[in-house]
Structures are given as structure tokens and as C-alpha cells.
Amino acid sequence: MLTTSELFRRGRLAAAVLAVALTVSACGFHLRGDGGHYTLPFPTMYVGLPEASPLAIDLKRNIRANGGTTVVNAAKDADGVIEVLSDPEKTRTKTILTLNRNGRVSQYLLSYNIVFRVLDKQGKELLGRTQILLTRPIDFNETQLLAKEQEEALLYKDMQTDLVQQMMRRIAAIKPQQVSLPPPPALPTPSVPAVPIQ
């Protein structure tokens, strides 16, 4: 059983970690390589997620940040369509990972999961059904509920950032088949006047 001083020390440590995390995120620093530059193979893209989805906002921001791709509001106007088959905002989970000797939860496992594919303008699949599953363990202490809720929110945000970067890498790796252009018309052969032999 933990003593009062140990509980106080752990509480101070958790508060310090949370304060550092909030300070670092507020100053513009982003975890797990956010801001990586990817050359996307599409002039225009459509993201098949609700407009207000935090993941959609983050993904669109990353696509626009690359400069060469425009995000459009309709799939019919896009050269590349990200079709989301399983929305992580609706499927994310929190499951019990470990119990203490009193049978109470001591650790949870958070998971963030997406299934998506990428299509071209004609509906042809360029990137097949792809799943990205991310997990993070989180310690639980019922005496620190508020701090743990904030830590959980930060972990989900970290997983979202990681997820976007992984999606960007996979999309950047797509090699759309080159559009076969018709051969140029044959140029007429210039007629050369006959030169009399002397």
C-alpha cells in the first residue's frame, strides 16, 4: 500500500509531466515527426471524413502543408480520394490491461484504428484496404482522475498525429500509372525538289 508521501510524490510527478507536455504542445512542437514533408502524387485530393472530424482537420492541414496538393470538397473533383472504411473517432477503444492485487484497474490500453483505401478519379483502387492500428498503455490511479483524463486526451492526440503521418507516408508512396497520351500526329515529309544531274 502506498504511503501519503509516495502518493503526493507521484501526484507531483504526474502534474509535472502533464505541464511539460502541455507547454511543449503549446509552443508549436509536435510529437512523432509532425511537419514531415511528403510529395503526394495527386494535384487534388478528397478526404472522406466528416468536416468536423479532428482527424480530417489534421489530415487536410498536412496535405495542404505540402504545397503541391489542393484539398477539394467533392470526390468527383479529386484526382485522389481517401475513402475511410473505419473511422477511428468511432472505433477507438479503452480496454483493461492489468489489475492490481486488490482487483482494481491499474493500467488501460488505448487503441486508435483506421481502415482506408485510396482511389483515383475513375474509382480505380490505387492503394488497397489498409489498416493502421496504434496502441498506448496508460497507468490508472483513481485518486488522480482529472490528471489521467488529460493524459488520456494527450495520448489520443499523439496517436492521431502518428496516424496522419503514417497515412501521408503510404499515400506519398503511391505510384499512379502514367496516363498514356496519344502519339503525336505524324509530320508531313517535306518534299525536296529534284536537282538535275549535270
ZIGI-V834357 format. One record per helix or strand of 3 or more residues. SS is the DSSP state (hx for helix, st for strand). FROM is the first residue (numbers start at 1). LEN is the number of residues. If there is no record, write none. Layout:
SS|FROM|LEN ; SS|FROM|LEN
This chain:
hx|4|23 ; st|44|5 ; hx|54|12 ; hx|75|3 ; st|80|7 ; hx|88|4 ; st|93|7 ; st|105|16 ; st|125|15 ; hx|142|31
